[in-house]
Amino acid sequence: MGYSVGQVARLAGVTVRTLHHYDEIGLLPPGQRTASGYRRYTDADLERLQHVLFYRELGFPLEEIAVILDDPAADALTHLRRQHELLSRRIGRLQEMAAAVEHAMEAHTMGITLTPQERFELFGDFRPEDHEAEAAERWGGTDAFEQSRRRMAAMTKDDWRRFTAEAAETVQAFAEALASGLPADGEHAMDLAERHRQHLTRWCYDCTYDIHRGLGDMYADDPRFAANYEPLAPGLARYIRDAIHANAARAGA
């Protein structure tokens, strides 16, 4: 006896009114009718409805769906192959959109509004957002952390260039001082440490001597940070840490 319009509506998750409309426009006429004229849908009708709903989900207009389904050269397997291809394209597009949204989320989280090309020019393979969770765990909720996020969010590409260039110059000066045999607790090394502290205060947050000492310890103790300095000169991370501590002591902090 087939399926009633109500049964089909529940099975397919559509309204009875939708099925009536599909019947009226000739898109999905029921294969059977009772003696009283009530619609009855066959298994073939349900298969056709499945195709209709699939193409509708992909945004095809009803008129175009009718043409596709009524193509005499297209059997069920042809429709499945076409749907698989369309789905693959949709999945690819959605993956691209998801990647774009993730990038926007990362940039928003870190306050970095640079383009991917600009980020590569400034940071290379280093990804600041990879350290976001750890930074939030260590310093989240502190004034320095929130201040840093706000300032970095306002940075332009030129700001980032100046910021990274100044940092690189200071590190290079530390490396030259170490190579020259100047002591970490000498005036020159301590002046470089103070320059580094002022650099952070100017660009990122109010870097107190206590905060600066903590950073120095991290540079020397954390292999990930030490790797930024050791290629320039063996022992450079420890040298910078010692100069930072000596500078803080000189300031009476």
Rosetta blueprint (number, residue, H / E / L):
1 M L
2 G L
3 Y E
4 S E
5 V H
6 G H
7 Q H
8 V H
9 A H
10 R H
11 L H
12 A H
13 G L
14 V L
15 T L
16 V H
17 R H
18 T H
19 L H
20 H H
21 H H
22 Y H
23 D H
24 E H
25 I L
26 G L
27 L L
28 L L
29 P L
30 P L
31 G L
32 Q E
33 R E
34 T L
35 A L
36 S L
37 G L
38 Y L
39 R E
40 R E
41 Y E
42 T L
43 D H
44 A H
45 D H
46 L H
47 E H
48 R H
49 L H
50 Q H
51 H H
52 V H
53 L H
54 F H
55 Y H
56 R H
57 E H
58 L L
59 G L
60 F L
61 P L
62 L H
63 E H
64 E H
65 I H
66 A H
67 V H
68 I H
69 L H
70 D L
71 D L
72 P L
73 A L
74 A L
75 D L
76 A H
77 L H
78 T H
79 H H
80 L H
81 R H
82 R H
83 Q H
84 H H
85 E H
86 L H
87 L H
88 S H
89 R H
90 R H
91 I H
92 G H
93 R H
94 L H
95 Q H
96 E H
97 M H
98 A H
99 A H
100 A H
101 V H
102 E H
103 H H
104 A H
105 M H
106 E H
107 A H
108 H H
109 T H
110 M H
111 G L
112 I L
113 T L
114 L L
115 T L
116 P H
117 Q H
118 E H
119 R H
120 F H
121 E H
122 L H
123 F H
124 G L
125 D L
126 F L
127 R L
128 P H
129 E H
130 D H
131 H H
132 E H
133 A H
134 E H
135 A H
136 A H
137 E H
138 R H
139 W H
140 G L
141 G L
142 T L
143 D H
144 A H
145 F H
146 E H
147 Q H
148 S H
149 R H
150 R H
151 R H
152 M H
153 A H
154 A L
155 M L
156 T L
157 K H
158 D H
159 D H
160 W H
161 R H
162 R H
163 F H
164 T H
165 A H
166 E H
167 A H
168 A H
169 E H
170 T H
171 V H
172 Q H
173 A H
174 F H
175 A H
176 E H
177 A H
178 L H
179 A H
180 S L
181 G L
182 L L
183 P L
184 A L
185 D L
186 G L
187 E H
188 H H
189 A H
190 M H
191 D H
192 L H
193 A H
194 E H
195 R H
196 H H
197 R H
198 Q H
199 H H
200 L H
201 T H
202 R H
203 W H
204 C L
205 Y L
206 D L
207 C L
208 T L
209 Y H
210 D H
211 I H
212 H H
213 R H
214 G H
215 L H
216 G H
217 D H
218 M H
219 Y H
220 A H
221 D H
222 D L
223 P H
224 R H
225 F H
226 A H
227 A L
228 N L
229 Y L
230 E L
231 P L
232 L L
233 A L
234 P L
235 G L
236 L H
237 A H
238 R H
239 Y H
240 I H
241 R H
242 D H
243 A H
244 I H
245 H H
246 A H
247 N H
248 A H
249 A H
250 R H
251 A L
252 G L
253 A L
